[in-house]
Amino acid sequence: MAEEQETLTHTPEQNAAISAMFEVGAHYGYSRSKRHPSVAPFIYGAKNKVEIFDLEKTTELLSAALAFAAKIAGEGKQILFVGTKYEAQNVIRELANSIDMPYVTTRWVGGTLTNFATIRGRVERLGTLLLQRDTGELAKKYTKKERLLIDRDIVRLEKSFLGIVSMKEKPAALFMIDSRKEQTAMKEAKQLRIPVIALTGSDCNLKEVDYPIPANDSSRSSIYYFTKQVVDAYKKGHGGKT
């Protein structure tokens, strides 16, 4: 299958990109019964009842997504990285941190975008508590029992908001893994007209995503590959600086 598809490429760059995608298993979709109709034009065939993405077409959409990410970086704006499925959590956290971008890897808190002012207040409380804890101010001001309650509050706030402490205003775009999984985030972004870049498996609706990247969204190696591509594009758009 790989050899057949690679003969369709037209440039060395495309050929190299497709080879790299095959190495990380980016071509694997789900069974045909799970396929969303919008994905049909991006399916090359099937193997052992698993549908295979046409990675030549994926490279075209990936290029558009990366150009947009670079544009956002060039404007000095933020991309919010979202990946709450298990396979994506560590990847999103690691790579978003590498360029100091905000991220969500546990649970999308409703209103993160649409009720940003309220959410920002809770994030600022977390920042204040962390600062007071690290400087020893909590130990001076509160009893042991009070500090225990505050520590529990810190843990709860960290779980929900630690990744977005640096997000002082609404992001210019979202990058997410599996738009079907992240429907709440998708709806909030759409309501506010915030563009979305998404790694979309064959069960996702590509029409609801501004910059879809149709490929395997359930394999850690594939998730890492595409997230790294977006991160590198952001770095390039930011002049190589983060």
ABEGO torsion letter per residue (X at the ends): XAAAAAAABABAAAAAAAAAAAAAGAABBBBAAABBAAAAAABAEBBGGBBBBBAAAAAAAAAAAAAAAAAAAAAGBBBBBBBABAAAAAAAAAAAAAAGBBBBABBBBBGAAAAAAAAAAAAAAAAAAAAAAAAGAAAAABBAAAAAAAAAAAAAAAAAAAAAAABABBBABBBBBGAAAAAAAAAAAAAAGBBBBBBBBAABBAAABABBBBBBAABAAAAAAAAAAAAAAAAAAAGGBX
